[in-house]
Amino acid sequence: MMAFFGSKFVFMVFGFIVGILSTGATFLFFYSIVMKDDSPQGFVIGCIFGSVIVGLGVTYFTYRFSKAWAVALIAAFGGFVCAALLTGLAGISKPAMQIAIVVVGAAGGLFIGKKFNAFVRAVGTSVIGAFMIVRGIGMYAGGYPSEISILNKAKAGNLNFKGSIWGYFAGFVVLAVGCSVFQYVRHKEEHEKKDDDFMTGDDAAESNCCSSLRI
């Protein structure tokens, strides 16, 4: 599901989870601070209702904020990390240069994430979904080692992996690329359809206005 439709539902799911946690946290606050053992039933119901209202509000604002800025902020963090790694690999030791590079990296990531929101979202969710699918298959089919052992071998320069590992890796790449293209094209078509519907509504309103003026 994440690989094929993650870009469409990831913000909804995230907002829902945050809303559930907010509802629970609000009720725990009422239960531990406000409510007493002898509190009337109506008061308890009111606390539950108030907790649900808070959770719904948090869900709504979390969804709106994450839809507008989550991808950009994650991309900014990724740019910051990549820039920090680059300064280490390049042997840059001057603090001013390090700060300048990481700021540029974070700003570049923020711009890319905001400008290409749909593309970054499609690729990100597709990569995560493809990994989950391949990892799940590997748990039952066998021949898939832990990621830590793969990293340790790669750091040691030992790339002599079993053929099954390369097969899993090829499947991961194919799934990630295919799902990225599928999600991006689907999202683009839906966005264009919304734009067409909006323009059609504007044209109809303009036509009605002109008809009224002629009458």
N, C-alpha and C positions, 0 to 999 in steps of 0.2 A: 504493500500500500504506500509506504513512504517513497519507494523508488518511482512509482508511476503517478501518484497524486499528491506527493508531499508538499509541493509548492503551493497547492491550492488550500490545503487544510492545516498546514503546520502552525499558522498563527491562531487559527480557531482552537486547535488542541492546546496550544500553549496558554492562550487566554483562559480556556476552561480549567486547566490544571491549576493555574494561579488563582482563579476564582474559587475553586474548591478549597484550596489551602487557606485563602483569605476568610472564607466562611467558617472553616474549622477554627482558625486562630481567633476570630471575633467571638465565636461562641465560647471558646475556652476563657477568653477575657471576661465575658459576662459571667461565666460559671464560677470563676475564681475570685472575682472582685465584687460583682454586683449581686449575683444570686446567693440566696441563703437556703439552708435546709428546709425552712418553713415558708419559702416563697410561694405565693399562690400560683395555681396552674396557669392562669391568664398571663401573669408576669413572665413565666417561663416560656410560654408560647410567643409572647411579644419579643423576648430575647432571641428566640430561634428565628422569628420572622425578620427581625432587624439584622441578624447575622446573614441571612439569605440576601437581603437587600444590599448589604455591604459587598457580599461576594459577587452579585450581579454587576454592581457598579465597577468593581475592580476588574471583572472579566471584560467589560466593555472598553474601559480605558486602556487596559493592557493590550487588548486586540488592536485598537486604533494606533497605539504607540508602536507596538511591535511591527505592525504592517508598514508604518511609515519609516521607522528608524532601525529596527532590529538587524536587518541585513547589512545596512550601512555601518552600524557600530561593530558588528562581528567582523566585517571586512576591514574596518579601521584597526581592530585588534590584530587581525592577521597581518596587515601591513606593518604594524608596529613590531610584531615578533620577527617577521622576515627581515626588516631593516636592522633589528638588533643582532640577529644572526649574521647578517652581512657585515656589520661593523666588526664582529668578532673574527670572521673568516678573513677579512681584509686587513686585520691587524691595526685598526684605527684605535688609538689610545687617548687622543685629546677629547676631553669631556664635551667641549663645545661642538666638535664635529660629530660626536656620537649623538648628542641631543638633536642637532640639526637633521641628521639622517633619519632618526627614528620619528621625528615630527613630520618630515616629508613622507616617510613610509606610511604613517598613520593617516595623514591627510590624503594621500593617494588612494589608500584602501577605502577611506570614507567616500571619496568621490566616485570610485568605481562601484562600490556597493550601492550608492544612491542612484547613480546614472544608469547602471545596468542591473537594477534590482531584480527584475524577472529572470534574467539569465543567471545571476549569481545564486538566486534562490533555487532555480531548477537544477543547476549543477550540484549545489550543496546537498539538497535532499536526495538527489539521485545517487550521489556517491555514498551517502550514509545508508540509503536503502539497499543499494547493490552490495555493500559490505555485509549488511545484516542477512541478506538472502544467501550469499555465498558462505558466510560463516555458519549459518543454520544448516545448509546442505552438508558442509564439512563435518559438523558434529555427528551426523547420522551416517554419512557415506564413509568417513574416515580419511586418513591421509592428510589431514590439515593440522599442522603444528600450531603451537601458541605463537602469538605475535611477538612476544618477548624473545623467544628463541630465534625467530627470523631476524629481528633487529640485531641480536647479538652476533649472529653469523655474518650479517651484512657489515657490521662495524669491524669485524675481524677480517674482512675481505674474502670470506668464504661464500661464494655464490653457487656452490654445488648443491642445489636443492633437488628433491625428488621430482619426478615428472608430474606427479599429481599436484604439487604446489604450483607449478607453472600453469597447469590446466585451470586451477582455481583462480589464479591471477588473471589469466586470459578471460575467463568467464566474468570476473569482476569488472575488467576494463570494458568488455562488450556491453554488459548490463549498464554500467555507469554512463557510457557514451550514448547508448540507445535510449535510455530513460531520460537523459538530459535533453536530447533532441525532441523526444516525444512530449515531455513536459513543457519545454519552451515553445514549441509550435502550438500545442494545445492552449497554453496561456495566451499566446499572441493572438490566436484566432478568437478566443473569447473576448479579449480586450478590444480587438477590432470590431467584433460584433456589437459590443456595448457602445462603441463610438458611432457605429452605423445607426443603431437604434436611437441614440441621442440626436444625431443629425436629422434622422427621419422625423423625430418629434419636433425639432426646431423648424424643419421645412413645413410640416403640417400646421404648426402654430402661425408661421409667417403667411401661409396660404389662407388660413382662416381670417387673419387680420386684414389681408388685402381684400378678401371677399366682403368683409364688413365695411371697409372703406368705400368700395364700389357701390354698395347698397346705399 
